Amino acid sequence: MVVFYILTPVALILAGLGVAAFFWSVRTGQYDDVETPAIRILLEDDADHPES
């Protein structure tokens, strides 16, 4: 039963850190462009294929 007194605050702290990390990532614009990363693999990059 004593383990619940230890695990409950630890779980709440970890959950709080996860929520804080999520809000930080939204605030810094990590989720602004959801289309480009999915199609970037399909686009040809000229730096990878030199034409010499």
PDB file with one MODEL, atoms N, CA, C and O in Angstrom:
MODEL        1
ATOM      1  N   MET A   1       0.811  -1.191   0.000  1.00  0.00           N
ATOM      2  CA  MET A   1       0.000   0.000   0.000  1.00  0.00           C
ATOM      3  C   MET A   1       0.861   1.265   0.000  1.00  0.00           C
ATOM      4  O   MET A   1       0.462   2.300  -0.534  1.00  0.00           O
ATOM      5  N   VAL A   2       2.034   1.168   0.599  1.00  0.00           N
ATOM      6  CA  VAL A   2       2.932   2.308   0.666  1.00  0.00           C
ATOM      7  C   VAL A   2       3.427   2.686  -0.734  1.00  0.00           C
ATOM      8  O   VAL A   2       3.722   3.851  -1.003  1.00  0.00           O
ATOM      9  N   VAL A   3       3.513   1.709  -1.602  1.00  0.00           N
ATOM     10  CA  VAL A   3       4.006   1.966  -2.946  1.00  0.00           C
ATOM     11  C   VAL A   3       3.096   2.927  -3.705  1.00  0.00           C
ATOM     12  O   VAL A   3       3.564   3.632  -4.599  1.00  0.00           O
ATOM     13  N   PHE A   4       1.823   2.969  -3.375  1.00  0.00           N
ATOM     14  CA  PHE A   4       0.902   3.912  -4.024  1.00  0.00           C
ATOM     15  C   PHE A   4       1.221   5.348  -3.648  1.00  0.00           C
ATOM     16  O   PHE A   4       1.015   6.255  -4.455  1.00  0.00           O
ATOM     17  N   TYR A   5       1.715   5.570  -2.451  1.00  0.00           N
ATOM     18  CA  TYR A   5       2.098   6.917  -2.023  1.00  0.00           C
ATOM     19  C   TYR A   5       3.335   7.404  -2.767  1.00  0.00           C
ATOM     20  O   TYR A   5       3.577   8.608  -2.854  1.00  0.00           O
ATOM     21  N   ILE A   6       4.103   6.486  -3.293  1.00  0.00           N
ATOM     22  CA  ILE A   6       5.294   6.846  -4.073  1.00  0.00           C
ATOM     23  C   ILE A   6       4.946   6.934  -5.554  1.00  0.00           C
ATOM     24  O   ILE A   6       5.346   7.883  -6.228  1.00  0.00           O
ATOM     25  N   LEU A   7       4.207   5.958  -6.063  1.00  0.00           N
ATOM     26  CA  LEU A   7       3.936   5.901  -7.499  1.00  0.00           C
ATOM     27  C   LEU A   7       2.942   6.960  -7.973  1.00  0.00           C
ATOM     28  O   LEU A   7       3.036   7.425  -9.109  1.00  0.00           O
ATOM     29  N   THR A   8       2.000   7.344  -7.126  1.00  0.00           N
ATOM     30  CA  THR A   8       1.015   8.348  -7.544  1.00  0.00           C
ATOM     31  C   THR A   8       1.670   9.694  -7.850  1.00  0.00           C
ATOM     32  O   THR A   8       1.409  10.245  -8.920  1.00  0.00           O
ATOM     33  N   PRO A   9       2.505  10.254  -6.974  1.00  0.00           N
ATOM     34  CA  PRO A   9       3.167  11.511  -7.336  1.00  0.00           C
ATOM     35  C   PRO A   9       4.114  11.372  -8.529  1.00  0.00           C
ATOM     36  O   PRO A   9       4.217  12.280  -9.353  1.00  0.00           O
ATOM     37  N   VAL A  10       4.801  10.239  -8.617  1.00  0.00           N
ATOM     38  CA  VAL A  10       5.705  10.025  -9.748  1.00  0.00           C
ATOM     39  C   VAL A  10       4.914   9.990 -11.053  1.00  0.00           C
ATOM     40  O   VAL A  10       5.336  10.581 -12.047  1.00  0.00           O
ATOM     41  N   ALA A  11       3.784   9.311 -11.061  1.00  0.00           N
ATOM     42  CA  ALA A  11       2.953   9.241 -12.253  1.00  0.00           C
ATOM     43  C   ALA A  11       2.399  10.614 -12.611  1.00  0.00           C
ATOM     44  O   ALA A  11       2.349  10.971 -13.788  1.00  0.00           O
ATOM     45  N   LEU A  12       1.988  11.380 -11.621  1.00  0.00           N
ATOM     46  CA  LEU A  12       1.474  12.728 -11.886  1.00  0.00           C
ATOM     47  C   LEU A  12       2.555  13.657 -12.417  1.00  0.00           C
ATOM     48  O   LEU A  12       2.291  14.485 -13.289  1.00  0.00           O
ATOM     49  N   ILE A  13       3.762  13.525 -11.900  1.00  0.00           N
ATOM     50  CA  ILE A  13       4.877  14.343 -12.399  1.00  0.00           C
ATOM     51  C   ILE A  13       5.207  13.971 -13.843  1.00  0.00           C
ATOM     52  O   ILE A  13       5.409  14.853 -14.677  1.00  0.00           O
ATOM     53  N   LEU A  14       5.262  12.684 -14.143  1.00  0.00           N
ATOM     54  CA  LEU A  14       5.542  12.253 -15.517  1.00  0.00           C
ATOM     55  C   LEU A  14       4.441  12.687 -16.475  1.00  0.00           C
ATOM     56  O   LEU A  14       4.721  13.102 -17.599  1.00  0.00           O
ATOM     57  N   ALA A  15       3.197  12.594 -16.036  1.00  0.00           N
ATOM     58  CA  ALA A  15       2.089  13.051 -16.886  1.00  0.00           C
ATOM     59  C   ALA A  15       2.178  14.552 -17.114  1.00  0.00           C
ATOM     60  O   ALA A  15       1.944  15.027 -18.225  1.00  0.00           O
ATOM     61  N   GLY A  16       2.513  15.295 -16.077  1.00  0.00           N
ATOM     62  CA  GLY A  16       2.673  16.740 -16.220  1.00  0.00           C
ATOM     63  C   GLY A  16       3.796  17.099 -17.170  1.00  0.00           C
ATOM     64  O   GLY A  16       3.669  18.035 -17.960  1.00  0.00           O
ATOM     65  N   LEU A  17       4.904  16.360 -17.100  1.00  0.00           N
ATOM     66  CA  LEU A  17       6.010  16.596 -18.027  1.00  0.00           C
ATOM     67  C   LEU A  17       5.598  16.302 -19.468  1.00  0.00           C
ATOM     68  O   LEU A  17       5.991  17.018 -20.389  1.00  0.00           O
ATOM     69  N   GLY A  18       4.810  15.254 -19.658  1.00  0.00           N
ATOM     70  CA  GLY A  18       4.332  14.931 -21.000  1.00  0.00           C
ATOM     71  C   GLY A  18       3.413  16.000 -21.556  1.00  0.00           C
ATOM     72  O   GLY A  18       3.514  16.357 -22.729  1.00  0.00           O
ATOM     73  N   VAL A  19       2.521  16.511 -20.730  1.00  0.00           N
ATOM     74  CA  VAL A  19       1.618  17.584 -21.165  1.00  0.00           C
ATOM     75  C   VAL A  19       2.409  18.851 -21.451  1.00  0.00           C
ATOM     76  O   VAL A  19       2.133  19.544 -22.430  1.00  0.00           O
ATOM     77  N   ALA A  20       3.390  19.163 -20.609  1.00  0.00           N
ATOM     78  CA  ALA A  20       4.223  20.346 -20.833  1.00  0.00           C
ATOM     79  C   ALA A  20       5.024  20.214 -22.130  1.00  0.00           C
ATOM     80  O   ALA A  20       5.154  21.185 -22.877  1.00  0.00           O
ATOM     81  N   ALA A  21       5.557  19.029 -22.402  1.00  0.00           N
ATOM     82  CA  ALA A  21       6.304  18.818 -23.647  1.00  0.00           C
ATOM     83  C   ALA A  21       5.389  18.953 -24.855  1.00  0.00           C
ATOM     84  O   ALA A  21       5.799  19.487 -25.886  1.00  0.00           O
ATOM     85  N   PHE A  22       4.153  18.475 -24.741  1.00  0.00           N
ATOM     86  CA  PHE A  22       3.214  18.608 -25.847  1.00  0.00           C
ATOM     87  C   PHE A  22       2.902  20.074 -26.122  1.00  0.00           C
ATOM     88  O   PHE A  22       2.929  20.508 -27.273  1.00  0.00           O
ATOM     89  N   PHE A  23       2.603  20.842 -25.069  1.00  0.00           N
ATOM     90  CA  PHE A  23       2.295  22.257 -25.270  1.00  0.00           C
ATOM     91  C   PHE A  23       3.506  23.026 -25.789  1.00  0.00           C
ATOM     92  O   PHE A  23       3.351  23.957 -26.580  1.00  0.00           O
ATOM     93  N   TRP A  24       4.713  22.650 -25.355  1.00  0.00           N
ATOM     94  CA  TRP A  24       5.914  23.289 -25.870  1.00  0.00           C
ATOM     95  C   TRP A  24       6.069  23.016 -27.367  1.00  0.00           C
ATOM     96  O   TRP A  24       6.408  23.917 -28.134  1.00  0.00           O
ATOM     97  N   SER A  25       5.821  21.773 -27.778  1.00  0.00           N
ATOM     98  CA  SER A  25       5.979  21.434 -29.194  1.00  0.00           C
ATOM     99  C   SER A  25       4.927  22.129 -30.050  1.00  0.00           C
ATOM    100  O   SER A  25       5.217  22.514 -31.183  1.00  0.00           O
ATOM    101  N   VAL A  26       3.726  22.293 -29.539  1.00  0.00           N
ATOM    102  CA  VAL A  26       2.692  23.021 -30.290  1.00  0.00           C
ATOM    103  C   VAL A  26       3.060  24.495 -30.374  1.00  0.00           C
ATOM    104  O   VAL A  26       2.905  25.112 -31.428  1.00  0.00           O
ATOM    105  N   ARG A  27       3.542  25.061 -29.285  1.00  0.00           N
ATOM    106  CA  ARG A  27       3.880  26.477 -29.264  1.00  0.00           C
ATOM    107  C   ARG A  27       5.053  26.803 -30.179  1.00  0.00           C
ATOM    108  O   ARG A  27       5.102  27.893 -30.749  1.00  0.00           O
ATOM    109  N   THR A  28       6.003  25.873 -30.331  1.00  0.00           N
ATOM    110  CA  THR A  28       7.168  26.136 -31.171  1.00  0.00           C
ATOM    111  C   THR A  28       6.936  25.775 -32.634  1.00  0.00           C
ATOM    112  O   THR A  28       7.840  25.941 -33.452  1.00  0.00           O
ATOM    113  N   GLY A  29       5.736  25.279 -32.986  1.00  0.00           N
ATOM    114  CA  GLY A  29       5.404  25.060 -34.386  1.00  0.00           C
ATOM    115  C   GLY A  29       5.784  23.699 -34.925  1.00  0.00           C
ATOM    116  O   GLY A  29       5.953  23.561 -36.136  1.00  0.00           O
ATOM    117  N   GLN A  30       5.926  22.697 -34.093  1.00  0.00           N
ATOM    118  CA  GLN A  30       6.317  21.377 -34.563  1.00  0.00           C
ATOM    119  C   GLN A  30       5.234  20.708 -35.398  1.00  0.00           C
ATOM    120  O   GLN A  30       5.536  19.827 -36.203  1.00  0.00           O
ATOM    121  N   TYR A  31       3.982  21.107 -35.223  1.00  0.00           N
ATOM    122  CA  TYR A  31       2.871  20.463 -35.928  1.00  0.00           C
ATOM    123  C   TYR A  31       2.269  21.360 -36.997  1.00  0.00           C
ATOM    124  O   TYR A  31       1.161  21.095 -37.462  1.00  0.00           O
ATOM    125  N   ASP A  32       2.970  22.416 -37.400  1.00  0.00           N
ATOM    126  CA  ASP A  32       2.419  23.352 -38.374  1.00  0.00           C
ATOM    127  C   ASP A  32       2.317  22.741 -39.767  1.00  0.00           C
ATOM    128  O   ASP A  32       1.303  22.925 -40.441  1.00  0.00           O
ATOM    129  N   ASP A  33       3.332  22.026 -40.209  1.00  0.00           N
ATOM    130  CA  ASP A  33       3.353  21.483 -41.564  1.00  0.00           C
ATOM    131  C   ASP A  33       3.262  19.960 -41.485  1.00  0.00           C
ATOM    132  O   ASP A  33       4.254  19.286 -41.209  1.00  0.00           O
ATOM    133  N   VAL A  34       2.073  19.431 -41.726  1.00  0.00           N
ATOM    134  CA  VAL A  34       1.902  17.980 -41.655  1.00  0.00           C
ATOM    135  C   VAL A  34       1.898  17.331 -43.040  1.00  0.00           C
ATOM    136  O   VAL A  34       1.900  16.104 -43.135  1.00  0.00           O
ATOM    137  N   GLU A  35       1.892  18.113 -44.099  1.00  0.00           N
ATOM    138  CA  GLU A  35       1.846  17.560 -45.454  1.00  0.00           C
ATOM    139  C   GLU A  35       3.237  17.322 -46.041  1.00  0.00           C
ATOM    140  O   GLU A  35       3.476  16.270 -46.634  1.00  0.00           O
ATOM    141  N   THR A  36       4.141  18.256 -45.892  1.00  0.00           N
ATOM    142  CA  THR A  36       5.442  18.180 -46.553  1.00  0.00           C
ATOM    143  C   THR A  36       6.267  16.962 -46.142  1.00  0.00           C
ATOM    144  O   THR A  36       6.827  16.311 -47.024  1.00  0.00           O
ATOM    145  N   PRO A  37       6.377  16.614 -44.866  1.00  0.00           N
ATOM    146  CA  PRO A  37       7.187  15.438 -44.532  1.00  0.00           C
ATOM    147  C   PRO A  37       6.683  14.153 -45.184  1.00  0.00           C
ATOM    148  O   PRO A  37       7.475  13.252 -45.461  1.00  0.00           O
ATOM    149  N   ALA A  38       5.392  14.056 -45.429  1.00  0.00           N
ATOM    150  CA  ALA A  38       4.861  12.843 -46.038  1.00  0.00           C
ATOM    151  C   ALA A  38       5.202  12.743 -47.514  1.00  0.00           C
ATOM    152  O   ALA A  38       5.345  11.638 -48.037  1.00  0.00           O
ATOM    153  N   ILE A  39       5.336  13.877 -48.199  1.00  0.00           N
ATOM    154  CA  ILE A  39       5.619  13.819 -49.640  1.00  0.00           C
ATOM    155  C   ILE A  39       7.075  14.134 -49.963  1.00  0.00           C
ATOM    156  O   ILE A  39       7.471  14.068 -51.127  1.00  0.00           O
ATOM    157  N   ARG A  40       7.877  14.474 -48.962  1.00  0.00           N
ATOM    158  CA  ARG A  40       9.273  14.827 -49.212  1.00  0.00           C
ATOM    159  C   ARG A  40      10.043  13.664 -49.825  1.00  0.00           C
ATOM    160  O   ARG A  40      10.948  13.887 -50.629  1.00  0.00           O
ATOM    161  N   ILE A  41       9.710  12.448 -49.469  1.00  0.00           N
ATOM    162  CA  ILE A  41      10.403  11.281 -49.997  1.00  0.00           C
ATOM    163  C   ILE A  41      10.125  11.108 -51.495  1.00  0.00           C
ATOM    164  O   ILE A  41      10.924  10.506 -52.212  1.00  0.00           O
ATOM    165  N   LEU A  42       9.006  11.631 -51.956  1.00  0.00           N
ATOM    166  CA  LEU A  42       8.643  11.479 -53.356  1.00  0.00           C
ATOM    167  C   LEU A  42       9.272  12.540 -54.253  1.00  0.00           C
ATOM    168  O   LEU A  42       9.354  12.347 -55.466  1.00  0.00           O
ATOM    169  N   LEU A  43       9.710  13.638 -53.689  1.00  0.00           N
ATOM    170  CA  LEU A  43      10.296  14.723 -54.465  1.00  0.00           C
ATOM    171  C   LEU A  43      11.762  14.435 -54.739  1.00  0.00           C
ATOM    172  O   LEU A  43      12.483  13.962 -53.861  1.00  0.00           O
ATOM    173  N   GLU A  44      12.201  14.718 -55.955  1.00  0.00           N
ATOM    174  CA  GLU A  44      13.601  14.516 -56.286  1.00  0.00           C
ATOM    175  C   GLU A  44      14.422  15.700 -55.821  1.00  0.00           C
ATOM    176  O   GLU A  44      14.003  16.850 -55.947  1.00  0.00           O
ATOM    177  N   ASP A  45      15.585  15.410 -55.285  1.00  0.00           N
ATOM    178  CA  ASP A  45      16.482  16.446 -54.817  1.00  0.00           C
ATOM    179  C   ASP A  45      17.663  16.509 -55.768  1.00  0.00           C
ATOM    180  O   ASP A  45      18.322  15.497 -56.008  1.00  0.00           O
ATOM    181  N   ASP A  46      17.939  17.698 -56.318  1.00  0.00           N
ATOM    182  CA  ASP A  46      19.026  17.843 -57.290  1.00  0.00           C
ATOM    183  C   ASP A  46      20.395  17.619 -56.661  1.00  0.00           C
ATOM    184  O   ASP A  46      21.327  17.233 -57.366  1.00  0.00           O
ATOM    185  N   ALA A  47      20.546  17.841 -55.385  1.00  0.00           N
ATOM    186  CA  ALA A  47      21.838  17.658 -54.730  1.00  0.00           C
ATOM    187  C   ALA A  47      22.206  16.169 -54.648  1.00  0.00           C
ATOM    188  O   ALA A  47      23.387  15.828 -54.586  1.00  0.00           O
ATOM    189  N   ASP A  48      21.219  15.296 -54.647  1.00  0.00           N
ATOM    190  CA  ASP A  48      21.518  13.865 -54.572  1.00  0.00           C
ATOM    191  C   ASP A  48      21.917  13.284 -55.928  1.00  0.00           C
ATOM    192  O   ASP A  48      22.602  12.263 -55.982  1.00  0.00           O
ATOM    193  N   HIS A  49      21.501  13.912 -57.008  1.00  0.00           N
ATOM    194  CA  HIS A  49      21.750  13.391 -58.357  1.00  0.00           C
ATOM    195  C   HIS A  49      22.447  14.453 -59.206  1.00  0.00           C
ATOM    196  O   HIS A  49      21.790  15.182 -59.949  1.00  0.00           O
ATOM    197  N   PRO A  50      23.781  14.546 -59.098  1.00  0.00           N
ATOM    198  CA  PRO A  50      24.477  15.527 -59.941  1.00  0.00           C
ATOM    199  C   PRO A  50      24.434  15.101 -61.411  1.00  0.00           C
ATOM    200  O   PRO A  50      24.532  13.916 -61.731  1.00  0.00           O
ATOM    201  N   GLU A  51      24.290  16.065 -62.273  1.00  0.00           N
ATOM    202  CA  GLU A  51      24.145  15.764 -63.708  1.00  0.00           C
ATOM    203  C   GLU A  51      25.450  15.978 -64.447  1.00  0.00           C
ATOM    204  O   GLU A  51      25.452  16.588 -65.516  1.00  0.00           O
ATOM    205  N   SER A  52      26.554  15.497 -63.914  1.00  0.00           N
ATOM    206  CA  SER A  52      27.822  15.687 -64.615  1.00  0.00           C
ATOM    207  C   SER A  52      28.364  14.396 -65.175  1.00  0.00           C
ATOM    208  O   SER A  52      29.428  14.390 -65.795  1.00  0.00           O
TER     209      SER A  52
ENDMDL
END
